[in-house]
Amino acid sequence: MTDSDLTELFTATGVPAAFAARAAARLGGDAAARLRDDPWRLLRVPGVRPQQADHFARQVLGDAARPDDPRRGRALVEHLLTEAARQGHTVTPAADVESVLAKLRIPDSRKAIDDALDEAEVLSLTEEPEFDEAAFDDDEADLPEPEETLGLARWALPEEAAAEGFQRLNATASPLMDDVAVKEARAGLPEDRSLALTASLRTGVCLLRGTPDDLAETALLLAGAATANGLRAAVVTATESAAAYLRGEGRKGGDEDFAVVGLHRLLEPVEDAPAAPGAVVFGRGEQRPFELDLVVLPDAAGLDVELAAVLVEACADGTHLVLGGEPGALPPSGPGQVLGDLAASETVPVIDLEPAQAADPLATLTAAVRAGELVPVDAPGKEVVIVPAAGASEAVHRTVQLVTDSIPRALGIPLDDVQVVAPATGGEAGTTALNAALKARVNPGPGAYGGFDPGDRVVVVAPLPQAAVGETGTVTGAADGALQIAFAGGTAAVPAALTGRLRHGWAVTVAQGRGTRRPAVVAVMSDGAGLSRPLVATVFGLARRHLSVVQAAGPALARAVRETGAPARRTRLAKLLTQ
């Protein structure tokens, strides 16, 4: 089957043409044939709702499309768990799934779940109840029953693999340096840095919590101390852009012999390897682990369970792993809450880093937001500027002014070092609208190469073999059917088939931008939807020198900072780590 087959099928059944590319990416080259065989597979395509899938099934199957069709039940179970995963959950109580299925006219919800389990893409998991000492004081109390939860195999299995990996690293760890060497390395260090160094050298896995600058500085300190004692160490960042900063200015001219590299590159992605839609195959793993004694991730808050599993499986027995994160950071965009679950399990040491320097206006504002307050700060050097906007359209207009004129002219920060960040893609002041306005001003053009022109800034929104999610680059041209993009890690040729994993990148979502801090950040807050204290703190923390807040959200911004934390996530990692 070809793309034209899918287009014809969608045209005949009334599915918007925009869904064709998404369906092909999610279902593969034989998408049309698979959809004719099981039209409810359309629910696997992002953005499709159950009612739309039912309409499509009626168009394909006619009178044979029935509410009790087993294919419909299976698809709805997977759809509900996929929607839960988009909210960060790795598991969902089976009772909750049954309840929703009943509302969707599934006559036998349990059978639909069993049918989905038979396909092996959904797993049934048993959750033991929390231990309650008080229950033993009541002789007549019934013992609580274990709860059945359901999870997509894509997330449930990596969560188990991550737990096993963390346990393995803790169990196989031995001290990397003797007591005398540790004492010498600790000499003159503040207590918190000394504790961090000791934990990194003594335990298989440890957590650090602090500001981005303190985490980065401590990561370099740990790797430098290890290398000075003949150990193999690496500081690992979320993106190559972040690694480039640490290798340069952030490293302050140090010549220590350790790697500073993006996690994606360290894992050695394999080009042209068969992979699930939207995924990348890595060369590093259990069979070919890192040749490293110490691996330090100063910004690991964005790790979901899938990437965490890949990371720990690539760490050999005896490797020490240090994971850092800001307190109260935004949870990862994918399912799970790895750092939070590690801390909650009480199976690894957690060290809180004290600020090494007096707080500047940016740090003061970010710390206040983490504490639930949106406060005015004294910024004599224009480190923080609030730009009021009456609505979304004015917010877009003000953003373009800031990026193209005000910040470069007043602060001497070039446009290439300015990143616009917004909470979401859609909306009148979402990243799509912002990028359209910025492209029209910065680099107008017809989108000659798959919607892009030379000079366009792009961001990776789904992993590429050449670059991680959140990596930004500049289009330099096209050759041999591939888009040429200059990334921080070098120029890459992105085949036409993979350009759907790119978007214009003058403006990015928080999830896309969180791995790379910038000299200047323009935070566009246009309404209250999606705003939360962790999101605002994460956005503000991305700015190194200057933050402009385009404030079109009114009182909703302060209210979100004060009242809205991160929604709770249903995960298993903390329990698995204690088993």
N, C-alpha and C positions, 0 to 999 in steps of 0.2 A: 504494500500500500504506500501511497505517496501523500505529500502535503495536500495535493489537489483532491484526493479522496476524502480527506478530513474536511476540507473546505466545502466540498459538495454535500457531505453529510450534514454539516452544520447549517448550510444554506437551506437544505431541504427540510430541516427540522426546526428552523427558527432560532438557532443558537447564534448569538452575536459573533461576528467574525473575529473579534478581539480574543475570544476564548481559544481559537485554533492554535495559536502559538503556545499558549499555556498547556493545552491538552497534549500537544506533541512533545513538549518538554517533560511533562509528568508521566505520560503513558508510553512514550517511545515511538519509533518509526511506524509501528503497526497499530497506531492509536485508533484509526477508523475501524479496522477489523475487530479490535478488542471492544470497542463501544457498541458495535452492532451485535456482538455476542453477549455483552452484558452492559446495557445502557446506563445502569446505575454506577458504573465505574466513573461516570462523569463527576461524581462527588469527590473524586480524588484530585480534581483540578481546583486550585485555589480560587476562592470567590464564588463557587457554585453552592447554592442552597438546596436543601432537600426538595422543596417545591419545584425548583427548576429541573432537578434530576428526574422527578416524577413526570413532569411535562415532556421532557426529552424521551423518556422511556415510552410514554404513550405514543409519541410520534414515530418511534422506531418499531415498537411491538404491536401497536394498535390495541385491539381488545384483549390481547394476551398479557398486557401490563396490568398486574393486580397488586393490591397492597400486601398480600401475603406471599408474594414471590420471594423465595429464599435469597435470591440475588439482592433484592432490595433490603432485606433484613441485614444481611452481611455488610452491605455497603453503608447502611446507616450506623451500625455499630462502629465501623472504622471511622466514619465521618465524625461521630460524637467524640471519639478518643482523639482524633486529629485536632478538633477544635479545642479540646482540653489541653492538648500539648501546646497549642499556640498561646495559651494562657500560662504556660510554664509548668503544667502538671505532667508528671511521668506516669501516674496511675489515677484511676477513677473508681470509686466504689461501684460494684456491679449493680447494686440496688438503684443507684442514681441513673445508670444507663438504662435499666429496665423501665424505670419511671418515664424517661423521655421517650423511649421507643413506644410505649403505650399511647402517648400523646400523638405520635406520628402514625397511628393506626396499624401498628404491628400486632397481629392477633396473639402471637405467642412470643413474648419478649425473650424468654429463656432459650427457646429454640433458636432465635436469631443470634443470640450470643454464642450458643454452641456451634452453630454453623460458621460463625466468624472464627471461633477457636480452631475449627477443623482446617481453615485456610492457613494457619500458622503465622499470620501477620498480627494476630491479637493473642495475648497471653493472659491466662488466669493466674493470679498471684494471691497467696494467703497472707493476710496481715494479722499477726498476733496482737491481741489487745495489750495496752499499756499495763505494766505491773502496778497493782494497787494494793499497798500494804494494808489499808483499812479493811479491804474485803476479807482478810483472814480473821478479823475480829468478829465477824458475823458468821456463825456456824450455818445459818440458813441461806446465806447469799449464794446465788447461782454463779458458777464460774462463767465469765464472759466468753462468748463464742468468737472464734477467729472471723475476721471479715474478708470476704472475697473482693479483690480489686481487679480491675482490668487495665492492661496497658498495651500500647502498640509495641511490637517486638523491636522496632527501630529505636525506641527509647528505653524500654525496660531492660533489654539485654545489655546495652552500654552502661546503664546505671549499675547493674550487677558487676560488669567487667571493671568499672571504675572502683567499686568497693573492693573487689578482689585485688586490684592493682595497688591501691593505697595500703591494704593490709599486707601485701607481699613486700612492699618497700619498707614498711615499718619492721616487719619480721626479719628481713635480710640485712638491715642496716647495721653497720658496725662503726665505731668512731673513725672519722677520716683523719684525725690528727691525735697525737698523744697529748697527755695533760700539760706537759711542758710547752709544747708548741701552741696549744690553745691559750695558755696563760700569757705567752708572749704576744700572740695576736690580739688578745683582749686588752693589753696594756694601753692605758690612756683613753679608752673608749667610754662614752657615757653608759650608764647601766643598761638602758634599753637596747643599745646597739650591741653591747657585750652579751646580753641574753640572746639576741637574735643570732649572733655569731655562734654561740655555744649550741643553740638548738639546731642550727643548720649543719653543724659538724657532728652532732651526737645522735640525732634522730633521723629516721627515714623520711618523714614528712613533717613540715611545720608551716604555720600560718603567720604572716605579718600583717598588721593593720596600721594604716597611717595615711598621710597626705600623699598625692602622687610624687611630689618632689622628694619626700623623705623615703618613700618606698624605692624610688629609683636610686637615690644616693646609697641606701643600705644594700641594695642588690649589687651595686658596683663594689661596695666594701666587702661583702661576703665573697664574691667571686675573686676579687683581688687577693684577699687573705688566703683563700684556698690555693690559688695559682702560685702564690709566693712560697707555698709549702709543697710544691710539686704535684698538686692535684689538677685534674682536668675539669674546668668549670665553664659554664656559659650563662650569660644573662639573656633571657628570652622574652621578647616583646610580642604584643598582639599583632603588630604590623611591621613591615620593613621601614616605613617612614619613622616610626617610633624608635626603631633600632638605629637608624641613621642619625637621629638626634643624640642618642646616648653615645654613639661612637664618636661624635664630634663635640659640640659645645657642652652637652650634658656630662661628658666624660672628663671635661676640664683638662684635656691635654695628657691624660694618663697614658702610659705605654704598657699596661699590664697585658700579659699574654693570655687573654681569654676571649672567647667569642661573645659578641653582642649581635644577636640575630633574631629575626622574626620566627615565631613558632611554625608558621606555614613552611618556610624555607628549611628550618631544622628538620622537619618531618619528611622532607624530600618528596614532594608530590611527583607522581609519575604521569607524564603526558601520554595521551592516546591509550591509557589503560581502561578496560571496560569498567564502568562505574554506574551506580544507581543514578537516576535523574537528579541533577543538582548537587551531586557529590563528587569527591575527588579521592583517588587512591593514593596512599602514601607509601613510600619505600621503606620508611622506618616503622618498626613494630616489634612484636615479640621475637620474630625470627632474626631481626636485624636491628637491635636496639642501639641507642646512642652510646658512643664511646666517651662517656662523661661520668665523673664522680659526683658533681654538684650541678644541679639545674635550678636556676632562680628565675621565677616569673614575677616581676614587680607589679604587674597589672593582670591578675588572673580572674578578676570579678566577672569577666565576660565568658568564662568557660561554661558551656552547657555540658550535660552528662556525656554526650557523644564525643565532643572534643576532649573532655577530661579522660575518657576511656582510651582514646587514641594516644594521648600524652603519656599516661601511666604505663600503657603496654609497651611504649617505646623506651621506657626507662628500664635498664637492666637491673637484675638483683644487686642490691648494695648501693645503687644510686640514691643520693639524697635529693629530695625535691622540696623547694621552698616556694610557697604561693603567697602573693601579696594582694591586698585589696583595700580600697577605702572603706572606712566604717559607714554603713548605711548606703552603700553603692547600689545603683540600679541592678536588679537581677539580670542574668543573661537573657538575650532575646530568644534563645532556644529553651527547651524544657530543662528543669532541674534548678538547683541552687547549691552548687558544689561547695563553695566556700562556707556558706551558712551551715550546710549539713555537716561538713568536716568539723567546724567549731562546736556544733550542737552535740556531736557524737562524743566529745571529750576524749578522743583517741589520739589527738595530736596537740603539741604545745601551740599556744596562741600568744604572740608578743605584740603589744601595743607600742608603737613608735611615737616618741615625743617629738614635736617639731624642732628641727635643728636650728632654725632661725626665727627671728621675730616675724609675726604674720604681716604680710603686705596687704593692701586693700583687697586683692583677689582672694587670698587665703582667708581673710577675715569674713568676707561675704559668704564664701563657700562653707566655712565652719558654722556660721550662723544659720544657713539654710539646713545643714545637717541636723542642727539642734531644733529646727522647726520654726525659725524666725526669718523673715525677709526684712532686713534692716538697711537703712541708708549707711553708706560708708564714706569716710573721708578719702578722696582719691585725687590728691593734688597733681599727680602725673597723668591724669585721665586714664588710670588703670581700669576703672569701671564707669560706664556712661549709660544712663537710662534714657531711652528714646521713646517718648509716648507716641502712640498711634491710635487714631480713632476707630479703626476697623481693619479688616484683613487686607483690603486693597491698599490702604495707606501703609500698612506694615510692609507689604511687598515693595512699595515705592521707597520707603525709608531704608529698607535693606539694600536695595540697589545703590542708593546714594552713599551709604556707609562703605560698601565694598569697593565701589569704583572711584570714590572721591574722598570722602571725609577721613577715613582711616589712613589711606596712603598719604594724603596731603598733610594732615595734622600730626600724625604719629610716625610717619616714615616707614610704615609697614607695608610692603608691596602686596598687591592683590593676590599673588600666588600664595602668600602666607596667611590669608584671611579665609576662614572657613565659616560658612553659614550653617547653623544647626537648628532644626525644627523638630517638634515632637512626632510628627507623622508625615506620611507621603501625601495624603489627600487633603482636601479642603482648599479654601481660597488663599491661604497662606501656608500651605504645606510645601514640601520640597519640590513637587512637580511644578506647581505654580511659580515658586521662587526660581527654580532653574530655568524655566521658560523666560522669565523676565531678565535674569542675569545673562543668559545666552544672547538674547536680543541686544543687550547693551555691550557685552564683553566680546562676544565672538559670533556675530550673526552669520547665518549660513543655512543652506538647504538640508543639511543632514545627509550629505552625499554618500556616506559609508554606513549603512545600517542605522541611520538616524543621527550619526555623529559627523563632525567636520574636524579637520586638522586644527589644533588649538583648543579644542574642547577639553575641559576637565571632566574626568569620569570617575566613578566610584564602583567598586566591585560589590554587588549585592547578593551574589551566591558564589561559593568558592570556585575559583579557576585553578587549573594546574599551575598557572603562572603567578597567581596572587591570591591573598586571603580576602575574606569579606572585610570591607572597610578600607581596603587599600585604595588610594587615589592615584591617578596618573593623568597624563596629557596625551591626547591623540596626536600622533605625528604624521599619519598618513595610512595608506593601505597598500598591500602588495600580496599577490598570489592568493587572493581571496581571504586575507586575514587583516584585521585591524592592527596597526602598529601603535603601541602605547608605551610611553616612557613612564615606568614606575620607579619608585625609590630604589628598588633592587635591580634595576636594569630595564632595557627595552624588551617588550614581549610581543609576540605575534598571536593575537587572539582570533581563532577561526570564526568565520561568519556564524557557524552553528552555535557558538558560545557567547556571541555578543548580547544575547538576551540576559546575560548575567551582569550586564553593565547598565548604569544609569548616568545621566549627567551629574556631576559631583561638586558644583559650586555650593550647592546646598545639600546636606545629608541629614538623615534621621539620626536620632541619638544612638540607636543600635548600630548604625553604620559608622558613626564618627567616634564612638567611645574609645577605640583603640589607639587613637593618635591625637596628642595634644598639639595645639597650634599657637603661634605667636599672637594671633588675634582671632577671636570667635565672636560672631554675631548670633545671639540666641533670639530666635523669633518666637514669641509667645503670643499667639493670636486669639486663643479662646481657652476655656477651662477644660476642654475634652482631653483626656489623656495626661493631664498634668498631675504630678505627684512630687513629694519631697525628694525621693531618690532620683527621679528624672531631672529635676531642676538642679540638684547638687552635682549630678554627673555632668550636665551641660556646662554649668559655671566652672567646674573643675578642669574643663578641657582647655581653658585659656591660660597661656603662659605669661603674656605681657598685657593684654588688653581684652576686655569684655564689653561689648555693646549689647544691651538688652532692649530689643524692640518690643515694647510693652503695649500689646493690644488686648490683653486678657483682662484688664481691669482688676477688680478685687479678687477674681478667681485665682490669680497667681499666688497672692499671699495666703489665701485660704487653702490652696493645695499644699503649700509648704507647711502650713500649720497643722493641717488635719489629715492629709492623705499620704499614708505610707505605701510600701509595696504590698500588693495583694498577697495573701498567703498562697503557698504552692503545696500541692500534695506530692511528696517525693518519698523515696524509700532509702536513699543513700545513708542517712544518719543511722537508721536501724540496721541496715546491712553491715555497717562498719563495726557494730558492737556484737555481731553474731559470731 
